[in-house]
Structure formats: structure tokens, C-alpha cells
Amino acid sequence: MNHNDVMKLVNSIERDLPVDQWTHRGVQIWPLMRFEIFRQSEKRIFDGANGWSGIFIKFPPALRSFLDALKVCLVRPSVFLNLFGKTQVLVASHSSFQKYAYSGKIFDPYADRNILEEREAGHKTQKWEFNGLCPLNLSGSLLGFPWALFFYPLKIISRLRDKTLGTNLNHPAFLEMAKKIGTDPAQKMQSSVMASANTISLVSKFLVPILKWKSVKKLLVTAYYSEPQMSLILAARHLGIPSIDLQHGVQARDHKAYGSWKKIPLDGFGILPDQFAVWSNVEMQIQKEWSLSPIQKPGALMIGPSPLVLLKKLGANDPIPEWLSQLRLQNSKIALLSVQPTVDFVSFLKESPRVSDYFWLIRLHPRMKGEISKIAAALAEIPNLQFEVVKSTSETLFPLLETCDMHVTGYSTVATEASWFGKKTMTIHPFGPQCFPELVDAGFLSPWETGF
């Protein structure tokens, strides 16, 4: 099934079934089921993380995250002690979003650099004013210390103590789903969704006293649809703390998390944010189309453009590193390829015409960094392909966009940021034009097959 067909299926389920009434251990599970339907339909080409639900299938990444968090706390005890400080506004985001917080260098949401290393290098934090929303100091990590230190142990406990994760369908929601998608897919979905619900339920109970302790008045999240974020949102909901999702990437009309919800409970889903802070009128309209719950009105809040676009508008500049300057001198045409795990970019580079005309700066999604060696090896086997992937993935986006002649992606919001640099984007995924209708209209985005 393609993306549009999956959304049609999801919307039919929302219209026909009481999805707003399905719960497990105090967690409304339809959002988890919705995400799982999309996950099962996606073919992930390279994806080291494989989603939160895959944590027990691929345990080494979880163990590494836990050990890294433990190492940080042992080496820098002050990081752990931050847990005990008061926090009026809690910013709970994936660490990459916080890269925007440092002055002296431009950071973007896909550069995966170590926050502590940047802090120790002497960079000062700066505050961003989100159009009156609140002044944010984006220098802390989740709860002031690495969340993996407590999240993974609680996740393991939630799995070990639960007796409902058998292969038999034993919940009304999945019995209904079996009629829609078949018994086997419904059984797989039940196992994954119940596991996530168990984790969110347990972690949220753990977080409630911590949020009280830290005197949190407002919760800000990015990419709310991970288990840690939804656990925080549910804990905040129990305490009456408003939660706001800060846009971090594409929010298309058919996005699994941000678009085309057809049924919302009167008091909102407990694991969805109360509001969505978005970059433009396009996302604002998408949110308004479905934010029908009184608790989620107004569902969208305008905060202006992405931080990188804001910096470009303000005339900021970032020096071009030497390696990019050399590439520019050696190649007449350079393309920047922003990759997502569900986009088969390897086949594109193998089979598409005109690929050999360019030198390719290939920038991987953060979730793919664990397989960068495997990806580099696969790319090296493509005849006549000139590329660089390691430095391009770690480099900040600003100099990459300054250097390239053209941007290529499946549906990354780098397309919007590229337009601010005067660079056109070619999409290699059918979902791309749906995500950026304003760029299509402005002549800044076109399918690779048709060109400009």
C-alpha cells in the first residue's frame, strides 16, 4: 500500500470504529495503533533505530544509549544533579533540536553533535523568543539529565511484568482491527501497541512526581510520537500542565502524527500535545482541519519559520569548511541528498538518469547514523557514483546548502530551507509534492523524473 492508501484506511477506521474509546492501562491506544499501521506499511531501507517498539528486537542500541547516559552522569555529576532543580518551562526534545541553542555556530535539526562537547568548547546558550509563547533556554536535556538512564530500565520492567502480550487477540480494539486488516497484522499490532502502552503508563507514573518536584508549568516537546515524549505528555496531562509540540520537520496533510485525524475525544487524546506550534500558515491550516477537541483549541500556534530559515533571514553566515571548498573547486555540479529511512535512495542513485552528472553530498537522517558504514559500502558499489556521506551527515546544514547547486530528497523539510538559499529541490518520493505544495507553486520543488 502506498502512503495515500494507508491514510484512507486509517481514516475509514476512525470514521467507522470507536477509536476514541479504546484504552489499555489508562492509555488511549488509538494514536499508537495509527502510528503502527503506518510503520508496518513502510519499507525501511536503512534504519538503525527501527522505532521505539523495536527496542527488544535490536537491544544493543538501547544498551548503548543507557551506558552513554550513565557515563555522562559519572563523568559530569552536575548533569545528574540538574534533575533536582526547578524548571518553569521544560523543553523535552530530541537532543538535535537543542543544537539551535548555541551561539557562534549555526546548528540544524539533523546534525548529531554532542551537546556537552559543544558546551565545554565554550559556546554560550542563547534564548529564542517564540512569538510571545515564552522565552526558551534550549540548553538542557530531558528533565535536566539523560532520560535513557531511567527510561530503558522502566521499559524493560513494563515488558516483564505484563501478561497480556500473547499471540491471541484479547482486546476489543484488535478484534475490530482484524476485520479491517486481517488477523496476522492485527496480532502483530496488538503486541507492539500493548508494549508501548505499558511503557507509557509506567513511565508517566514515574514522571508525575518529578514534574511536581521540578515545579514545571509548561511542557514543550518535539516529535511527540515517541514513547518518552508521550509518557511526559500523559504525566503533564494528569497534572494539568499544558503541553506544546514544537515543529521539527514536515507536517503534511497526510502525516501519520500531524494530519487528517477524523475522530478526537472531547478532552483530547491523553498522549497527544494540547497545542502544536508550527512554522507557517500551511501547517497552521493542516492542524486547524482536525483539532476539534475543546482542549486542543486553538490546536495550532504560529511561531514563525524554522530556526535555520530565521537565521538566514537575519543575515547569519557560517564559514564554508575547507573540505567543502575543495569539493566546490573540483566539481562543476554538486547535489545535496537529504535521506529518510523509508526512501530507497540507493535504488534511485543506481537507476535514475543524470545521477552521474553530479557529485553527491549524501546526508543521512539521524536514525540511520548507526549504519553509515553499511550505507557507504552499498554506495561504493554503484558504478560512476561520486559521493561523500560521512562528513555530509555530521556537517551543519548551512554550509551544505551554500555549497550545493541542487537539493534532492524524499520529503525532508530541508526542501523549505533550501528555498531560502535559492536552491531548488527535486523529490524522489511520491509523498514529496504533497508535503510542500507552496514550493511546487513557487517553482522550487519538482519530481526528479520531470525536472524543472
N, C-alpha and C positions, 0 to 999 in steps of 0.2 A: 504494500500500500504506500502511495506517496503521501506527502505531508498533508495536502488538502483533503485527501480521503480519510486520513486519520482524524482530522479535526471534524469532519462531517460525522464520523462515527461517534466521537466524543460528544458532540452537540446533540445527537439523537438520543444518546444515553441520558444526558442531562434533562432533556425535554420529557422523556418517557418514564424515567425511574426516579424514586425519592432519594436522590443522591445527597440532598441536604440533611437527611435523617440518619445516615449511616455513621456509626461510631464504633470505636474499639478502645477500651481502657481510657475513656474520656477524650479521645482524639477523633475529630471528624475526619474520616478517611478518604472522602471523595477526592480532594486535591492530590493525595498520594496515589490514588488509583489513576487519576488523569495523567499524572506525570509518568506512571509506569506504562500506560498504554503507549505513550509516545516513545518511551525508552525501548520497549520491546519491538517497536516498528523501525527503529533506527539501526542502520548498519554502521557500526563504529569501526573506522578503518584502523586508526592507531589511538588508543586511549588507555594510558597507564592507570588512571583512577578508576574507570569503569563504574562511576557513580557510587553514591553512599551505600546503596543496597548491596553492592558487590564486595563490601569490605571483608566479608568472611570467605569469599572465594579467592580474593587476592589480599591475603593478610599482610605480606611484607610491607606494602606502602603504609598501612595503618601502624604497624610496629615501628617503622622508621619515623613517622610523624610523632608518635608518643616518645620515642627515645630522644628525638631532636628537642622536643618541648622540655623533657627532663634535663637535658644537657644545658639548655638556656637558663633554666631555673637554678641549676647548680653553679654555673659559671657566673651568672648575674643574679644574685639573690634579690636585688631590688625589683626585678621583673615580677617575681612571685609576690613580693610584698605589696605591689600595686593592687592586688586583689582586695586589700583591706582599706583602700582609700575611698573617699566619697566621689560619686560621679553623677552630676546633674543630667548630662546627656551621654548615653552610652552608644558608641559607634561600634557596631558588631558587623564587621565586613571581612571578606577575604583580604588577606594582607596586601594583595596587589593594588587594591583601591587606595590604600593609605599611602602609596608612593607619591600621590599628588601633594602630600602634606609638606614635602621638604623643599625649601627654597634653595637657590643656587643650581638646581638641575631640574629639568623637566621630566616628569615621570608619567607613564601611561598605564592603563589597566592590564596590559599583557606582559609587561616586563617583570620578571620574577627575581627581584633583588632582595637581599637580606636587610630588613628594616634596622636591625641592631647594628649591622656593619655601617649603614649609612649614618646612623645616629652617632656612632663612635668616630666617624670620619669628620664630625664637626658641623654637619648640616643642622640648621635650626628649624624648628617646626613653625608653620605659619597657619593662620586661621582662614577659612573660607566662609564667606557670608552667602548663604543660600537664599537670597531674596527675602530676607526677614524671617526665614524659617528658624534659624538660630545660628550663633557663631559656633563653628565646629573646630575642634582641635584634633586633627586626624593623626595623632601620633601614637596612640595606644593600640594594643591588640585586644582580642575578645576578652572582656572582663578585666583587662589590665595585665593578663598573663596568658601564656599559650593554652588555648582551650583543649588541645589534644591531650593534655595532662590528665584531665578528668573525663573527657568525652568518651574516649575509646574504652576505658575500663567500665564505664556505665553501660555502654553499648553491649559489651560482652555479657555483663550481668543480666541485661534485659533479655538477651537471647537465651541464656542458660536457664533462666527461671520460668520461661514461658512454655506452656504445654499445648498451645493451640496451633502450632505451626506444622501440623501434619499435612499429608498429601490430600486428605479428604476435604471436600468443600464443606465448611461448617459455619459459614456466616451468610446471612441473607443477601448481603451485597454481592458476594461472589457467586452465589447460586443464580442471582439475576444476571450477572455478567456472563456466566456460562452460556446463557441463552443468546447472548449478543455476539460473543467472540469464540465460543467453544469451550469445552471442559478443560483441556490441557492448558491453554493460555490462562484461563481463569484460575487454575490451581497454582501456576507459577506466580501470577499476580498476587494471589492471596498470601503466599509465603513471603514475598518481598514486602508487600504493603503492611502486613501484620508485624513484620520485624521492625519496619520503620516506625509504625505507630507505637510499638512497645518502647522503642528507644526514646522517641519524643516524649511519651508520657513520663518515663522515669527521669530523663534529663531535666524536663521542665519542673518537676517537683524538686529536684536538686537546686535549680536556679532560683526559684521563688524566694527563699530566704536570703540568697546572695543579692538579688536585686533590691530587696528591702534594706539589707545591710549597707549597700552602696548608695542608698537614697536616690535611685535612678528616677528621673521624672519624664524622660523621653528616650525611646529606643530607635536607633537608626540602623538599618541593615542594608546590605546589597546582596543581590542574588538570593532572595529569601527562601528559595525552594530547596535548600539543603537541610539535612536533619538538625545540625547545630542551630541554624538560623530559625527554623520553625519551632524548635524547643524554646528558644529565647522569646519568640513572639507569643507562644502559648503561655509562658510564665508571665510575661508582661500583661497579657490579657486578663489573667487571674487577678493581677494587682491593679488593674485599671490604668496601666501605663500605656500611652499611645505609642504605636509602632509605625514607622515610615520606611518604605523601601526606596533607596536612592538608586536611580537608574544607573546601570553599569554597562549595558550593552543593548543589543537590538530588542525592541518591543513591538513586534509586528502584530497585525490584527489576528493572525492565526498562531501566535506564540503560545506554547503549552501553558506558560505560567502567567502571561500578561494580557492575553486577548481572548475574546469570544467565550466568556463564561455565560451560560444560559440559565443557571439556577444558583442563587445565593441565599443562605439562611437569613432570616430577618436581622439577626445580630451578627451576621458575617461568619465566615469560617474562622475558627479559632487559631488556625496555623497560617492564615494569610494576614499580611500587614493591614493596618487600618487605612493607611494612605499610601499613594505612590507618587514620589517626587520625580518628575520627568524633565527631559531636556528641551522639548519643543511642542508646538501645537499639534503635531502629528500624533505623538504618544499621548498627549492630553486627550485628544478626541477618542483614541482607542480605549483608554481607561474609562472615559465617561460613558461609553456604549454599554458597559457591563456592570459598572459599580452602582448597583441598585440598592444595596443594603443601607439602611439608615446609618449604621455605624461606619460605613465606608463612604459616606458622602460628606464633603466632596471627595471622590475617590482619587483624584489626581491633583497634584500641586506643582506649579511651574517653578523650576529652579534655574532655568537658563541652560546654556549649552554645556556639553561635556567639558571637563577641566582642560583637556588638551586644546579644544577649539577656543575656549575662553583665553587661554594663554596666547594662542595665535592671534586672536582679535586684539589683545593688549600689546601686541608687537614683541612678545618674548622671542628669544632665539636660543638655540643650543648649538654649540660648536660641532661641526662635522668631524667625527673621529678619523684618524689617519687611514684606517683600513677602508673606510667608505670613500674617502677622497681618492685613494689609489684605484679602487674599482671604477670610479667615475671616469678617471683618465684612461683606463684600459678598455672600457666598453662603451659603445655608442648608444645602446639601448638597455635599460635596466628596468625590470619589473619587480614589484614587491608583492608577494603572495601571502596573504593572511589566511591561515588554515584553521578549520574547525575539525573536531574528531569525526564528525559524521559526513564530511565531504571527501570524496575519493580523489584527492588531488594528485596521487601518484598515477592513476589511470589517465587523468587529464594531461599530465606532463608527458606521458608516454604516447598518447594517441592524437592529441589535438594539433592542428596545423599552426604554423607560425611560432611555436614554442621555442624552436632553435634560434629564432631571431633575437632573443633576449638573454641577458644574464639575469638569473633569478635569485632574489633575496627572499628566502622562504622562512616565514615567521610562524612558529607553532603556537597553538593555544597552550596555556599553562598546564592543562591536564595532560598534555602529550609530552611534556619535557622528560618524563621517565623513560621514554622510548626513543629519544633523539638519536641514539647510536643506530638502532634498528632502522629508523627512518632514513638517516643519512646513507646507510648501506643500500637500502632499496632505491634511493635516488641515484646513487653512483652507478647503478646497473642500467640506467636509461641512456641510450646512445645519444651523443652530441648535446647532452644537457649540461649547461654551465650554471652552477648554483653555489650558494653558501647558506647553511642552515643554523650552525651553532651560534655564531656571533649575531646573526639576524634575529634569533629568538631571544637573546639576552639584551640586545641593544634597545635603547629607548626609541619610541616611535617617531619623535620629532625629526631627528636626522635621517631616518629611513625614508620618510615622506619627502623631505627636502631633496634627497638624492635620486629617488626613482623617477622614471618617466611615466609609469603607469602602475595602477594598483589592481590586483586581481584577488577575488575572494569568493567564498560561497555566499555568506550573508553576514560578514563581520561589520560592526559599526565603524571600523576603520574606513569604510567607504565614505561615511559622512565626514570624518576628519580629513580624509584625503582631498575632498572637495574644497576644503578651506585652504589647501595648499595648491589649488588649481590643478589637481591631478584627477583624471577620470578613472573610474573603476569598471572593470569587466567582471561579470559574475559567471561562475561555473556551476551554479546550483539553481534549480527552478524556483526555489524559495526566495532567492535574492531580490528580484524586482518587486516582489510583494512587500519586502521589508522596507524598501526605500522608494516609494512612489514619487516623492518630491525630487529625488535625484534623477529619476528617469525623466520626469517632466523638464528638469533643468538641463538635460543633456549630459549629466555627469555619470550616468550608470547605464550599462547595456550588457546583454548576454555576450559571452565570448564568441559564440557562433556568428552573430550578426555584426559585431564590431561597432564602430562609431561612424 
